[in-house]
Amino acid sequence: MCELADRSSPRGITQSCEDPEPYFEDLMRVYARAYAGLEQYAYEDPEELRAYLAWLKYHGQGKIIIVRADGRIIGFAAVECRRHFARKGTVGEIHEIVVDPRYQQHGIGRQLFAQACRMLEQKGCDKLKLLVGATNERARGFYTRQGFRETGRLGKWIRMERVAPRSVPRPQLAAASGATARGGAYPGSVRVAR
Ligand SMILES: CC(C)(COP(=O)(O)OP(=O)(O)OC[C@H]1O[C@@H](n2cnc3c(N)ncnc32)[C@H](O)[C@@H]1OP(=O)(O)O)[C@@H](O)C(=O)NCCC(=O)NCCS
């Protein structure tokens, strides 16, 4: 396990990059709560969900980012860095970002996203990609504000893409993502109601 230092994290909130397997049951509970009302985009069968988490682990080279509040799991993100031979580049896929609804709207999703970006950036990714449910307005808005643009559709999924942060000077990225003084592509301090 590696603790991910983020001085802007609110008190009691920690992020770490670790093997998710010992925590599958907790992760499944958080996932089910976060996807309530969005079941068409979620794995509802526990065995399928467990297999999905194993898939996320595999594609993240054995690790995912886990967020805890006072030691309890409240969110996670799973990413993958893939070599794109045809394009001669390295693409970062954001497979999943989930925050427990009780902790949403406090900037934790943005912090998770920023951490995921840092990891992909360190691995040399020059482009970020993801799929989001077409009617998942909250997540689509969230990603749009992180600078993603829609580039296609795959059935019920929308493909969104963005250049990786290091390829773009920060002021330009902030303008592209419509970021406000409250926070740009990389989040500043966040407050969680306790
Ligand atoms: C998408 C998701 C991860 C976002 O997580 P989150 O923790 O709510 O995200 P944030 O709090 O960082 O941002 C959400 C809102 O809170 C606001 N916010 C950020 N910091 C804040 C703070 N300190 N105080 C109050 N609000 C804040 C943000 O401005 C944002 O508002 P906006 O939507 O009007 O722009 C979460 O909604 C989720 O888990 N959804 C279900 C699963 C899902 O759809 N995942 C995506 C799969 S592709």
The ligand as an SDF file (V2000), in Angstrom:
LIG
                    3D

 48 50  0  0  0  0  0  0  0  0999 V2000
  -19.2960   11.5270  -10.1890 C   0  0  0  0  0  0  0  0  0  0  0  0
  -18.9170   11.4570   -8.7120 C   0  0  0  0  0  0  0  0  0  0  0  0
  -17.7170   10.5450   -8.5420 C   0  0  0  0  0  0  0  0  0  0  0  0
  -18.5540   12.8820   -8.2300 C   0  0  0  0  0  0  0  0  0  0  0  0
  -18.1220   12.7890   -6.8670 O   0  0  0  0  0  0  0  0  0  0  0  0
  -18.2120   14.0380   -5.8550 P   0  0  0  0  0  0  0  0  0  0  0  0
  -17.3910   13.7070   -4.6770 O   0  0  0  0  0  0  0  0  0  0  0  0
  -19.6260   14.4180   -5.6230 O   0  0  0  0  0  0  0  0  0  0  0  0
  -17.5020   15.1550   -6.7290 O   0  0  0  0  0  0  0  0  0  0  0  0
  -17.1000   16.6290   -6.2310 P   0  0  0  0  0  0  0  0  0  0  0  0
  -17.6640   16.8960   -4.8870 O   0  0  0  0  0  0  0  0  0  0  0  0
  -15.6470   16.7620   -6.4030 O   0  0  0  0  0  0  0  0  0  0  0  0
  -17.8050   17.5430   -7.2850 O   0  0  0  0  0  0  0  0  0  0  0  0
  -19.2140   17.5360   -7.3490 C   0  0  0  0  0  0  0  0  0  0  0  0
  -19.7670   18.9090   -6.9910 C   0  0  0  0  0  0  0  0  0  0  0  0
  -19.3900   19.3190   -5.6750 O   0  0  0  0  0  0  0  0  0  0  0  0
  -18.9010   20.6700   -5.7550 C   0  0  0  0  0  0  0  0  0  0  0  0
  -17.8700   20.8970   -4.7340 N   0  0  0  0  0  0  0  0  0  0  0  0
  -16.5580   20.7090   -4.8750 C   0  0  0  0  0  0  0  0  0  0  0  0
  -15.9080   21.0510   -3.7460 N   0  0  0  0  0  0  0  0  0  0  0  0
  -16.8410   21.4510   -2.8750 C   0  0  0  0  0  0  0  0  0  0  0  0
  -16.7910   21.9240   -1.5390 C   0  0  0  0  0  0  0  0  0  0  0  0
  -15.6320   22.0610   -0.8830 N   0  0  0  0  0  0  0  0  0  0  0  0
  -17.9590   22.2220   -0.9310 N   0  0  0  0  0  0  0  0  0  0  0  0
  -19.1270   22.0860   -1.5900 C   0  0  0  0  0  0  0  0  0  0  0  0
  -19.2310   21.6420   -2.8730 N   0  0  0  0  0  0  0  0  0  0  0  0
  -18.1000   21.3460   -3.4940 C   0  0  0  0  0  0  0  0  0  0  0  0
  -18.2900   20.7360   -7.0890 C   0  0  0  0  0  0  0  0  0  0  0  0
  -18.1770   22.0880   -7.5440 O   0  0  0  0  0  0  0  0  0  0  0  0
  -19.2710   19.9820   -7.8900 C   0  0  0  0  0  0  0  0  0  0  0  0
  -20.3780   20.7990   -8.1490 O   0  0  0  0  0  0  0  0  0  0  0  0
  -20.9580   20.8680   -9.5970 P   0  0  0  0  0  0  0  0  0  0  0  0
  -21.4430   19.4780   -9.8860 O   0  0  0  0  0  0  0  0  0  0  0  0
  -22.0290   21.8900   -9.4980 O   0  0  0  0  0  0  0  0  0  0  0  0
  -19.7910   21.2740  -10.4420 O   0  0  0  0  0  0  0  0  0  0  0  0
  -20.0980   10.9770   -7.8410 C   0  0  0  0  0  0  0  0  0  0  0  0
  -21.2410   11.7440   -8.1630 O   0  0  0  0  0  0  0  0  0  0  0  0
  -20.4530    9.4990   -7.9870 C   0  0  0  0  0  0  0  0  0  0  0  0
  -19.8890    8.6390   -7.3070 O   0  0  0  0  0  0  0  0  0  0  0  0
  -21.4170    9.1890   -8.8770 N   0  0  0  0  0  0  0  0  0  0  0  0
  -21.9130    7.8130   -9.0330 C   0  0  0  0  0  0  0  0  0  0  0  0
  -20.9030    6.9470   -9.7540 C   0  0  0  0  0  0  0  0  0  0  0  0
  -20.5750    7.5110  -11.1260 C   0  0  0  0  0  0  0  0  0  0  0  0
  -21.4500    7.9040  -11.8920 O   0  0  0  0  0  0  0  0  0  0  0  0
  -19.2510    7.5230  -11.4400 N   0  0  0  0  0  0  0  0  0  0  0  0
  -18.7630    7.9500  -12.7190 C   0  0  0  0  0  0  0  0  0  0  0  0
  -18.6280    6.7340  -13.5720 C   0  0  0  0  0  0  0  0  0  0  0  0
  -18.1090    7.1410  -15.2070 S   0  0  0  0  0  0  0  0  0  0  0  0
  1  2  1  0
  2  3  1  0
  2  4  1  0
  2 36  1  0
  4  5  1  0
  5  6  1  0
  6  7  2  0
  6  8  1  0
  6  9  1  0
  9 10  1  0
 10 11  2  0
 10 12  1  0
 10 13  1  0
 13 14  1  0
 14 15  1  0
 15 16  1  0
 15 30  1  0
 16 17  1  0
 17 18  1  0
 17 28  1  0
 18 19  1  0
 18 27  1  0
 19 20  2  0
 20 21  1  0
 21 22  1  0
 21 27  2  0
 22 23  1  0
 22 24  2  0
 24 25  1  0
 25 26  2  0
 26 27  1  0
 28 29  1  0
 28 30  1  0
 30 31  1  0
 31 32  1  0
 32 33  2  0
 32 34  1  0
 32 35  1  0
 36 37  1  0
 36 38  1  0
 38 39  2  0
 38 40  1  0
 40 41  1  0
 41 42  1  0
 42 43  1  0
 43 44  2  0
 43 45  1  0
 45 46  1  0
 46 47  1  0
 47 48  1  0
M  END
$$$$
